[in-house]
Amino acid sequence: MLIKDIIPIRDIIDKKHKPQYGYYYFKPYMLMLLFFVISGCSFLFLGIIMKKPLMTGGALFIIFYGIFTTLGWILARYVIPGNRIKIAKDIVHSLNISGKEMILDVGSGRGLYAIEVAKKLSTGKVIGIDIWDEAEIDNLIFHHRLSQPTGNIIKNARKNAVIEGVDNKIEFISMDANHLKFASNSFDVVICGFVIGHLWKFSPAILKEIYRVLKPGGRLIIIDSVRDLTYLLLSTPHLFILSYLKGTKARWLTKQNWYSLIMNAGFKISRFKARRSIISVESQV
Ligand SMILES: C[S@@+](CC[C@H](N)C(=O)[O-])C[C@H]1O[C@@H](n2cnc3c(N)ncnc32)[C@H](O)[C@@H]1O
């Protein structure tokens, strides 16, 4: 048994720790760029000395691809307001919360939205769910493998809550959003940040389930990606190719698609903002 399994997380974390939400990793992108540039330049060199135009063309494509992907990352990180952590803080800050609400965060990841909203609560409580438990990942396995190389595990969500001092207001549970194990009319607010638009196959069951567990008058806050020019610039081409091959719609949702999805699930939209690759929608049961 490891020390960290015996001592509760709270006791081994001090104020120096910062929450880690798994965004904007520098190293993998730089390694990827290095890989594309080194392999591209090698093929370019071979193509030129062997006088093979196809190889030279392929090499130029590899170099271009590497640069394009890295530029997307730099744009997302430094230029476009795509900083996920800032978006979460701004959106949660602007929410009208009394402090007594029961809140559900669907697809919590490392707990970013659950933790931010918990900071606004007095007697209220947040439950964060995600398919953290490997046993719950069936047809979502493909999505899971590709989208979660960065440690979206329940332990990390709990650790972040402890670091932010809100662990007494949050409970993280592994659960599939397609089958929420809560009674109907349980929550005042549901937050769903970057989940629906990131699935390989859109599942209408998620919105139906959210509708069911919200109390009458309860609010759903969706923050997600919307397909526009900025989104295309930010996106890694291989993900687009994969989603096209898999015939998925979820990664291609336009403003109009989002509007229809939410309305068709029975919600009344009270605020709909779409700006530079991000939508934020508030709707009511
Ligand atoms: C891009 S991450 C977003 C995490 C977090 N909301 C944030 O903004 O940092 C999407 C999350 O949705 C989760 N997810 C995908 N399908 C799910 C499902 N059916 N039920 C619950 N969570 C799901 C994934 O495991 C992943 O952690």
Ligand as a Chemical Component Dictionary entry (heavy atoms), coordinates in Angstrom:
data_LIG
# 
_chem_comp.id                   LIG 
_chem_comp.type                 NON-POLYMER 
_chem_comp.pdbx_formal_charge   0 
_chem_comp.three_letter_code    LIG 
# 
loop_
_chem_comp_atom.comp_id 
_chem_comp_atom.atom_id 
_chem_comp_atom.alt_atom_id 
_chem_comp_atom.type_symbol 
_chem_comp_atom.charge 
_chem_comp_atom.model_Cartn_x 
_chem_comp_atom.model_Cartn_y 
_chem_comp_atom.model_Cartn_z 
_chem_comp_atom.pdbx_ordinal 
LIG C1  C1  C 0  -13.291 17.973 -22.528 1  
LIG S1  S1  S 1  -13.605 17.216 -20.981 2  
LIG C2  C2  C 0  -14.290 18.574 -20.058 3  
LIG C3  C3  C 0  -14.068 18.432 -18.588 4  
LIG C4  C4  C 0  -14.541 19.620 -17.730 5  
LIG N1  N1  N 0  -15.953 19.837 -17.823 6  
LIG C5  C5  C 0  -13.786 20.869 -18.089 7  
LIG O1  O1  O 0  -14.348 21.747 -18.769 8  
LIG O2  O2  O -1 -12.612 20.953 -17.717 9  
LIG C6  C6  C 0  -15.068 16.246 -21.317 10 
LIG C7  C7  C 0  -15.400 15.317 -20.189 11 
LIG O3  O3  O 0  -16.654 14.696 -20.445 12 
LIG C8  C8  C 0  -16.593 13.366 -19.952 13 
LIG N2  N2  N 0  -17.654 12.532 -20.540 14 
LIG C9  C9  C 0  -17.740 12.096 -21.798 15 
LIG N3  N3  N 0  -18.816 11.310 -21.958 16 
LIG C10 C10 C 0  -19.422 11.262 -20.747 17 
LIG C11 C11 C 0  -20.577 10.592 -20.251 18 
LIG N4  N4  N 0  -21.324 9.829  -21.039 19 
LIG N5  N5  N 0  -20.899 10.735 -18.951 20 
LIG C12 C12 C 0  -20.152 11.508 -18.136 21 
LIG N6  N6  N 0  -19.045 12.174 -18.546 22 
LIG C13 C13 C 0  -18.678 12.044 -19.830 23 
LIG C14 C14 C 0  -15.206 12.927 -20.341 24 
LIG O4  O4  O 0  -14.803 11.797 -19.598 25 
LIG C15 C15 C 0  -14.399 14.177 -20.035 26 
LIG O5  O5  O 0  -13.880 14.190 -18.726 27 
# 
loop_
_chem_comp_bond.comp_id 
_chem_comp_bond.atom_id_1 
_chem_comp_bond.atom_id_2 
_chem_comp_bond.value_order 
_chem_comp_bond.pdbx_ordinal 
LIG C1  S1  SING 1  
LIG S1  C2  SING 2  
LIG S1  C6  SING 3  
LIG C2  C3  SING 4  
LIG C3  C4  SING 5  
LIG C4  N1  SING 6  
LIG C4  C5  SING 7  
LIG C5  O1  DOUB 8  
LIG C5  O2  SING 9  
LIG C6  C7  SING 10 
LIG C7  O3  SING 11 
LIG C7  C15 SING 12 
LIG O3  C8  SING 13 
LIG C8  N2  SING 14 
LIG C8  C14 SING 15 
LIG N2  C9  SING 16 
LIG N2  C13 SING 17 
LIG C9  N3  DOUB 18 
LIG N3  C10 SING 19 
LIG C10 C11 SING 20 
LIG C10 C13 DOUB 21 
LIG C11 N4  SING 22 
LIG C11 N5  DOUB 23 
LIG N5  C12 SING 24 
LIG C12 N6  DOUB 25 
LIG N6  C13 SING 26 
LIG C14 O4  SING 27 
LIG C14 C15 SING 28 
LIG C15 O5  SING 29 
# 
